[in-house]
Amino acid sequence: MTASTMKWKHGETWYRIVGDLASEKTPVIVLHGGPGMGHNYTIPIAELVSSFGRPAILYDQIGCGNSTHLPSSPKEFWTPELFMEELALLIQHLGISESFSIIGQSWGGMLGMQFASGRPKGLEALVVADSPASMRLWVSEANKLRAQLPIEVEETLKRHELMETTDDPEYLAAVDVFYSRHLCRIPMPTCVLDSFTQMKTDPTVYHTMNGPSEFHVLGSLIDWDIHDDLHKINVPTLLISGAYDEATPEIVSQIHSRIPDSVWELFPESSHMPHIEEPARFKRIVNAFLDDKTR
């Protein structure tokens, strides 16, 4: 694995190449979620892809992980356009502008879809895992899932949200109940815990763009909606979601109906992290798709 950084106007973006970019196979850039989760929990995605001889690039988006942190930047700084600029520069920096694919997970899939809707030169295929195309719809579906929680858990969530005490340990414990059902249904491996740890160390990006939790969205993304741009995506697209996912079937079906010729794989034993919860199936489906649609 080769690790380095890309210097640009906002600091340094850390990245790691898993495999050999000189390989004859189309490289894949892995976009992590959050925003601000860091690359750690997506390491298995890169490893599953590279096991088929296909190089994969992991990176920490600006503001988190090993990249430059900017905690004093104003709310207006943190936009999808910032991260699309970073992605475009990284593609150029790596010398893969003529041929590359993207795998985006959660927020990474949101970013990947918006980036792909601009029809960037060189993009050959897109994999969107566990992502919405509208935050309003995401919140609406999250409320349906919350309604299925034990009454005392939901009451705890509501009480602290009303009091704006979402950093209270009681609230965080209630959030974990939701996460155990809809984020990751197996014991979280080290790579996932590492992402959460680094995000808690500097929650700037997550809190600014999202909010205090996956389902209590108060940040700048609250009105983000690219449904009307999805038809512009003109590369083969694989949609992935879990049967217990925060990205519910209603969310993913809206995307599936709008991206021309997209395919959708539902993972029956997974929630929000099929690459962690059903890795063998994820490996088989994703690599078969990439081998079929790219070199």
C-alpha positions as CSV (number, residue, x, y, z in Angstrom):
1,M,0.0,0.0,0.0
2,T,1.3,3.4,-1.0
3,A,0.3,6.5,1.1
4,S,0.9,10.1,0.2
5,T,-0.8,13.5,0.2
6,M,-2.1,15.9,-2.4
7,K,-1.5,19.6,-1.6
8,W,-4.1,22.1,-2.7
9,K,-5.4,25.5,-1.8
10,H,-7.2,24.2,1.4
11,G,-4.4,22.1,2.7
12,E,-3.4,18.5,2.2
13,T,-5.6,15.5,1.2
14,W,-4.2,12.2,2.4
15,Y,-4.7,9.1,0.2
16,R,-3.5,5.5,0.0
17,I,-3.3,3.3,-3.1
18,V,-4.2,-0.3,-2.6
19,G,-2.7,-2.3,-5.5
20,D,-0.9,-1.1,-8.5
21,L,-2.1,1.9,-10.6
22,A,0.0,0.4,-13.5
23,S,-2.4,-2.5,-13.6
24,E,-4.4,-3.0,-16.8
25,K,-7.6,-2.8,-14.8
26,T,-9.5,0.4,-14.3
27,P,-8.7,1.9,-10.9
28,V,-11.5,2.6,-8.4
29,I,-11.7,5.6,-6.1
30,V,-13.5,4.8,-2.8
31,L,-15.5,7.7,-1.3
32,H,-16.2,7.4,2.4
33,G,-19.3,8.6,4.3
34,G,-20.1,11.0,7.1
35,P,-19.4,13.6,6.0
36,G,-16.3,13.4,8.0
37,M,-16.1,9.7,8.9
38,G,-12.7,9.1,7.3
39,H,-11.5,6.3,5.2
40,N,-11.0,3.6,7.9
41,Y,-14.3,1.8,7.6
42,T,-14.0,1.6,3.8
43,I,-10.6,-0.2,3.9
44,P,-12.5,-3.5,3.4
45,I,-14.0,-2.1,0.2
46,A,-10.6,-1.4,-1.2
47,E,-9.3,-4.8,-0.1
48,L,-12.3,-6.6,-1.6
49,V,-11.8,-4.8,-4.9
50,S,-8.0,-5.1,-5.0
51,S,-8.3,-8.9,-4.4
52,F,-9.4,-9.1,-8.0
53,G,-6.3,-7.3,-9.2
54,R,-8.0,-3.9,-9.5
55,P,-6.2,-0.9,-7.9
56,A,-8.3,1.0,-5.3
57,I,-7.7,4.5,-3.9
58,L,-8.7,5.4,-0.4
59,Y,-8.6,8.9,0.9
60,D,-9.6,11.1,3.7
61,Q,-11.8,14.0,2.5
62,I,-10.6,17.4,3.6
63,G,-11.5,18.2,7.2
64,C,-11.1,14.7,8.6
65,G,-8.8,11.8,9.2
66,N,-5.2,12.2,8.1
67,S,-6.1,15.2,5.9
68,T,-6.0,18.8,6.9
69,H,-8.5,19.7,9.6
70,L,-10.2,23.1,9.3
71,P,-12.3,23.5,12.5
72,S,-12.5,27.3,12.3
73,S,-13.9,27.3,8.7
74,P,-17.4,28.8,8.5
75,K,-20.5,26.8,7.8
76,E,-20.7,28.2,4.3
77,F,-17.3,26.6,3.5
78,W,-18.5,23.0,3.8
79,T,-20.4,22.3,0.6
80,P,-20.7,19.3,-1.8
81,E,-19.0,21.5,-4.4
82,L,-15.9,21.7,-2.1
83,F,-15.6,17.9,-2.0
84,M,-16.3,17.6,-5.7
85,E,-13.4,20.0,-6.4
86,E,-11.2,17.9,-4.1
87,L,-12.2,14.7,-5.9
88,A,-11.5,16.2,-9.4
89,L,-8.1,17.4,-8.3
90,L,-7.2,14.0,-6.7
91,I,-8.2,12.2,-10.0
92,Q,-5.9,14.6,-11.9
93,H,-3.1,14.3,-9.3
94,L,-3.1,10.5,-9.6
95,G,-3.0,10.6,-13.4
96,I,-6.2,8.6,-13.9
97,S,-8.3,11.2,-15.5
98,E,-8.7,9.1,-18.7
99,S,-10.1,6.1,-16.9
100,F,-11.5,5.5,-13.4
101,S,-14.5,4.2,-11.5
102,I,-16.1,5.3,-8.2
103,I,-17.5,3.4,-5.3
104,G,-19.2,5.7,-2.8
105,Q,-20.7,4.6,0.5
106,S,-23.4,6.7,2.3
107,W,-22.4,10.3,2.0
108,G,-19.7,9.1,-0.4
109,G,-22.4,7.7,-2.7
110,M,-24.2,11.1,-2.5
111,L,-21.1,12.8,-3.5
112,G,-20.4,10.2,-6.2
113,M,-23.9,10.7,-7.7
114,Q,-23.6,14.5,-7.8
115,F,-20.1,14.2,-9.3
116,A,-21.3,11.7,-11.9
117,S,-24.3,13.8,-12.9
118,G,-21.7,16.3,-14.3
119,R,-20.6,13.6,-16.7
120,P,-16.9,13.9,-15.9
121,K,-14.5,12.7,-18.6
122,G,-12.9,9.3,-17.8
123,L,-15.6,8.0,-15.4
124,E,-16.4,4.4,-16.5
125,A,-18.7,3.1,-13.8
126,L,-20.4,4.1,-10.5
127,V,-21.2,2.0,-7.5
128,V,-23.5,3.7,-4.9
129,A,-23.8,1.9,-1.6
130,D,-26.4,2.9,1.0
131,S,-27.1,6.4,-0.1
132,P,-30.0,8.9,-0.6
133,A,-30.4,11.5,-3.3
134,S,-32.6,13.7,-1.1
135,M,-32.0,14.5,2.6
136,R,-35.7,15.4,3.2
137,L,-36.6,11.9,2.1
138,W,-33.8,10.4,4.2
139,V,-35.2,12.2,7.3
140,S,-38.7,11.1,6.5
141,E,-37.7,7.5,6.2
142,A,-35.5,7.7,9.3
143,N,-38.6,8.8,11.2
144,K,-40.4,5.7,10.1
145,L,-37.6,3.5,11.4
146,R,-37.4,5.5,14.7
147,A,-41.1,4.8,15.2
148,Q,-40.2,1.1,15.5
149,L,-37.8,1.6,18.3
150,P,-38.8,0.8,21.9
151,I,-41.0,3.6,23.3
152,E,-38.5,4.5,26.0
153,V,-35.7,4.9,23.4
154,E,-37.7,7.1,21.1
155,E,-38.8,9.2,24.1
156,T,-35.2,9.7,25.1
157,L,-34.2,10.8,21.6
158,K,-37.1,13.3,21.4
159,R,-36.5,14.7,24.9
160,H,-32.8,15.5,24.2
161,E,-33.4,16.8,20.7
162,L,-36.0,19.2,22.1
163,M,-33.6,20.3,24.9
164,E,-30.7,20.5,22.4
165,T,-28.7,18.2,24.7
166,T,-27.7,15.7,22.0
167,D,-24.2,15.4,23.4
168,D,-25.7,13.8,26.6
169,P,-24.5,10.2,27.2
170,E,-28.2,9.2,27.5
171,Y,-28.9,10.5,24.1
172,L,-25.8,8.8,22.6
173,A,-26.8,5.5,24.1
174,A,-30.3,5.8,22.6
175,V,-28.7,6.6,19.2
176,D,-26.7,3.4,19.5
177,V,-29.9,1.4,19.7
178,F,-30.9,2.8,16.3
179,Y,-27.4,2.2,14.9
180,S,-27.4,-1.4,16.1
181,R,-30.6,-2.0,14.0
182,H,-29.9,0.2,10.9
183,L,-26.2,1.1,10.7
184,C,-24.4,-2.1,11.4
185,R,-26.1,-5.3,12.7
186,I,-23.0,-7.1,13.7
187,P,-20.3,-6.2,16.3
188,M,-18.5,-3.2,14.7
189,P,-15.0,-4.3,13.6
190,T,-11.9,-2.1,14.4
191,C,-12.0,-0.3,11.1
192,V,-15.5,1.0,11.8
193,L,-14.7,1.9,15.4
194,D,-11.6,3.8,14.1
195,S,-13.8,5.9,11.8
196,F,-16.2,6.8,14.6
197,T,-13.3,7.6,17.0
198,Q,-11.6,10.0,14.6
199,M,-15.0,11.7,13.8
200,K,-15.7,12.2,17.5
201,T,-12.2,13.7,17.9
202,D,-13.1,16.4,15.3
203,P,-16.9,16.4,14.5
204,T,-16.7,19.7,12.6
205,V,-17.7,18.4,9.2
206,Y,-20.3,16.0,10.4
207,H,-22.0,18.4,12.7
208,T,-21.9,21.3,10.2
209,M,-23.2,19.4,7.2
210,N,-25.4,16.7,8.9
211,G,-26.1,17.2,12.6
212,P,-25.8,15.3,15.8
213,S,-26.9,11.9,14.4
214,E,-27.7,10.0,11.3
215,F,-31.4,10.7,11.6
216,H,-31.5,14.1,13.3
217,V,-30.3,16.2,10.4
218,L,-30.0,19.9,11.1
219,G,-26.9,20.8,9.1
220,S,-26.3,22.5,5.7
221,L,-27.3,19.3,3.8
222,I,-30.9,19.4,5.0
223,D,-32.3,20.7,1.7
224,W,-29.8,18.8,-0.5
225,D,-31.7,17.0,-3.3
226,I,-30.3,15.8,-6.6
227,H,-33.3,13.7,-7.8
228,D,-33.8,16.0,-10.8
229,D,-30.1,15.5,-11.9
230,L,-29.9,11.7,-11.7
231,H,-31.0,11.2,-15.3
232,K,-27.8,12.9,-16.3
233,I,-25.7,10.0,-15.1
234,N,-24.6,8.2,-18.2
235,V,-22.3,5.5,-16.9
236,P,-23.2,2.0,-15.7
237,T,-24.4,2.3,-12.2
238,L,-24.8,-0.3,-9.5
239,L,-27.0,0.5,-6.4
240,I,-26.4,-1.4,-3.2
241,S,-28.5,-1.3,0.0
242,G,-29.3,-3.5,2.9
243,A,-32.7,-4.9,3.9
244,Y,-32.4,-3.0,7.3
245,D,-30.7,0.0,5.9
246,E,-31.2,3.6,6.8
247,A,-31.2,4.0,3.0
248,T,-34.6,2.3,2.8
249,P,-36.1,0.6,-0.3
250,E,-38.2,3.8,-0.8
251,I,-35.0,5.9,-1.0
252,V,-33.1,3.6,-3.3
253,S,-36.1,2.9,-5.6
254,Q,-36.3,6.7,-6.2
255,I,-32.7,6.6,-7.4
256,H,-33.1,3.4,-9.4
257,S,-36.0,4.8,-11.3
258,R,-34.1,7.9,-12.3
259,I,-30.6,6.7,-13.3
260,P,-30.9,5.1,-16.7
261,D,-30.1,1.4,-16.9
262,S,-29.0,1.2,-13.3
263,V,-29.1,-2.1,-11.4
264,W,-30.0,-2.6,-7.7
265,E,-28.8,-5.3,-5.4
266,L,-30.5,-5.6,-2.0
267,F,-28.5,-7.4,0.7
268,P,-30.9,-9.4,2.8
269,E,-28.8,-9.6,6.0
270,S,-27.4,-6.1,6.0
271,S,-28.2,-2.7,7.3
272,H,-26.1,0.4,6.3
273,M,-22.8,-1.5,5.8
274,P,-23.1,-4.5,3.5
275,H,-19.4,-4.5,2.8
276,I,-18.9,-5.2,6.5
277,E,-22.1,-7.3,7.1
278,E,-22.0,-9.5,4.0
279,P,-18.5,-9.1,2.6
280,A,-18.4,-12.2,0.5
281,R,-21.6,-11.2,-1.4
282,F,-20.4,-7.6,-1.7
283,K,-17.1,-8.8,-3.1
284,R,-18.8,-11.1,-5.7
285,I,-21.4,-8.6,-6.9
286,V,-19.2,-5.5,-7.0
287,N,-16.3,-7.2,-8.8
288,A,-18.6,-8.9,-11.3
289,F,-20.1,-5.5,-12.1
290,L,-16.8,-3.8,-12.5
291,D,-15.3,-6.6,-14.6
292,D,-18.4,-6.5,-16.8
293,K,-18.6,-2.7,-17.2
294,T,-14.9,-1.6,-17.2
295,R,-11.6,-3.0,-18.3
